[in-house]
Amino acid sequence: MVHFSRFLFFVFLFIGLNIYAQEAIIVSLDVVNLQTIKLNKHSKGYKILAINDSIIQHNSESFSSLLRFNSPIYVKEYGAGGTSSASFRGTSASNTAVIWNGININSINNGQTGFNSFNVSLFDNINIRSGGGSIEFGSGAIGGTIHLNDELRFGKYVKNQLVVSIGSFETYHNLYKFSFGSATTAIKVGLSYNESENNYKWLGYNLKNENGAYHNTDFSFSIAQKISKFSKISFNTSKYDGVRQFSGQLPNPFAAKEKYKDFSFRNLLNFNYQKNERSHTLKFAYLTQEYQYFADKNKADFNFGKSKRFVLNYDFSYKFSSNSSIETFSEVESTFGETDQIKEKNRKQFSQSLIYNQRIENLGSFNAKVRKDFNSDYSMPFVFALGAEIKPVRNIFVRFNGSKNYRVPSYNDLYWPSLGNENLIPESSLQGEIGLGYKNNNFTIDVGAFYIDAKDKIVWKPGADPERPEVWTPANLDEVVNKGLELVINYKKNIHKHSFNLNANYSYTISKDKNTKQLLPYIPKHLLNGTLGYSYHKISAFYQHLFNGEVYTTTDNLDDYTVPYFNVGNFGVNYNLLKNKVTQLDLGIKINNLFNKPYQVLPNRPMPNRNINFNINYKF
Amino acid sequence: MKISKFLLSAFILSVLFVSCDNDDDMQEPKGDYENGLLISGEGGPSGFIYYVSDDFSTTESQIYKKVNNSELSVYLQSMAFDTENAYICVDNQNTITVVDRYTFLKKGAITTDLEGPRYMTVADGIGYATNWGTAGAYVAVIDVNSLMVTNKISIGNGPERIIERNGKLYVSHQGGFGINNVISVIDIATEAVTEITVNDRPDELFFDTTGNLVVLCEGGKIYDASWVQIGETKGAISKINPTTNTVISEIVFADGVHPTLLESYGSDLYYSIGSKVYKMSQTATTLPANEFIDTEGNLYGMAFNNNNLYAIDANFSGESTLNVFSLASKAITNTSKAPIAASKIYFN
């Protein structure tokens, strides 16, 4: 009896694995950009959260709000639509890397990505990977990486999508996507335009969000062509142009008059040749970024920062067997950065990464990665990442990972006039994670415990330079330990024609300064978000909730200096007016801050009151 | 039972006695924040004010927030006082908030026609506040009853401190984000502005006991077009004769030495370089060779009273500390908490 059940178990496991493998092959044949597949392949033992385009549409108001309601990332935002930065597992903003179609696009000037100087509504999917193991995309992503992907597919289709959303505070979010596929060609064009007066009411005060208006335009174009049975070429381009004002704060929002302009232009040419066990990919990227900061929107003078980057990447992979492969990434990069106060600087880097993938039949798989950077400004040691996933019994998986990371100082850290510190060294970290999960067709749970030991962290703070205690300067100051838990639950259930689904993230984070034994400011211990979805026939509804724990605003963790915890909920209903093979028309209403509760992410910067948007999603 | 009843009676009696005492001899207390120090911190996340009682037995943090359940935001530059009110200047908020100086209850706020208010003074019932301005600096003339700006007097770049004497306003021009080197003298009646040139970055100014205007010039740094420092200008303690509006003496600091604070106490002047406080007679013509007290902290604000030096050891990411040094023994006699980025001490 025992033997028989074990036999059955192995049969199931074997069938399960085979099905999985087949799916992967089918997908890889017609999908041109293999970002998601590669990411999964190279992330054994790591947690990846997939955000698809329908979730992206649910939080079309901003990238910040998309992350806040759907990921374990804490997003600091200076009022809705203002400056925004991410803290992943308690790490600093520059420890979260944003990867566009496989290219790291964090700014060379400040090392991070501003999540409101960005529009993500045109992307087909976003993957969020926790942990420092994405070393093939740069060594500095200690907290994790956010992957923004355009997906191209061969096959015969013509698709159009139009999304129009009109909401409170004169907010308009509109996008149009066109995609075309044939057996040998795939094309995607996207255009989006967003604008808002963003003058929401500050609950509890007789005031509004003054000077918060924004508008932006985003254009993207992708094309792929099969050249032969084995080779294809693709090209992605994307152009973003945005203007935002920075809203005021309590008690006198009328004092605000700052304005900010962002421009970015990204291009990627990709050639791939794949035959039998060998695959070659050659990428060339040209990326530019520029910002203009107007201290007074009514005046012509501004401060600026701009950068241009050239990246050449050769990726070769070789399959030893159906279970093992090796992949190398060789990358040359040249980056030019300047601001109105920093003369143009050039940084060159050559990096070599090597990834080994091994699947152990009926048990699991692992990756081992090493990377060495040769940087014109720094000598960089080897970094490595290991990850393994084991499936000891059906539905249960155990995952492990660990990595060593380095983050080089940004141009601002080094060269900011009279403040920058050219003696900075790269910050480094060593981290590990162990996770345990259960997965079946309807239910997934993953619990991971992480530990990050970071030293020489680059921190801007007053007193960093003892000669000038009142001046904010950067230094390799802090030794920080981040530890915590991340929990993800996905559940779906169908009862007759009613279907329910639940996605939830909870993270518990302790970020401690090793010297002072105090918690780092602006990192909540508890962060919980989730979406409960329901659909029946033509109606679907969802409820999103965020619980953001209290944060300290000072390094000495005083109870007088905190931003209180808050709960905020959003609710949406969609009605499917029309659905056939080629056409689908949905009408939706979404109510943000359903309970109309005042909340602040950062002190004295109230977030929006209850607001409504109506949206039409037409696919044809 | 009996004892407790006795104690109760004794207590009631004592309360009555004390109450009688109050009625007979003592004034009504003007508010919780009388007879103590007010320490203001610039912020962020917000500017705060702490109260420390004269005997250092109580410290109350964030008193404005406690009383009014709201915050002042950044950056709380300074406070000015008249007999009833305190005027709290918060520069990035373009706001001067008015509170009862003893209860700290908010009476109102000036939120229009201010552009980066830095310091204020009240003379003959009229307020005068220096503003960096977006299209040129000015002194805002404020009706303290209606809390409206009634007039703006244009002055040079980056004004800071402002004091009044004999119908004239004296303003130091540190230069804001740049560098300036003048003292403005404004005739209140005619609004005529006279500029007196001093060394770079003048900040503290006051009249000494002989009637001269004393100014601390911090001195500046000179940068080339690509923001590399290529030189220094000298700091100085300058004395100005207010009748002739001329500089009558100047004690100059060595190159690269930038004094940051200056106060007068009795007939002496006290200035600071880094954590060290130096003492000299107001009639001295040379600088002292050695420091008077080394406060051994981030000395970011100081004041003198009751033969004590009140020195702020500022913390910009947590609570600051106020240390009281006896001028006689030079030892620390009291210590209290102070707000984040604490910079100013006022005796209330």
Interface residues (C-beta under 8 A of the other chain):
Chain A: Q249 L250 P251 N252 F254 A255 K257 D296 N298 K299 Q341 I342 K343 P417 S418 K461 P462 G463 E467 P469 E470 W472 P521 T553 T554 T555 D556 L558 D560 Y561 V563 L602 P603 N604
Chain B: G44 P45 S46 S61 Q62 S70 E71 L72 S73 N92 Q93 N94 T95 T97 A109 T111 T112 T134 K221 Y223 S226 W227 Q229 G274 N298 Y300 A314 N315 F316 S317 G318 E319 I340 A341
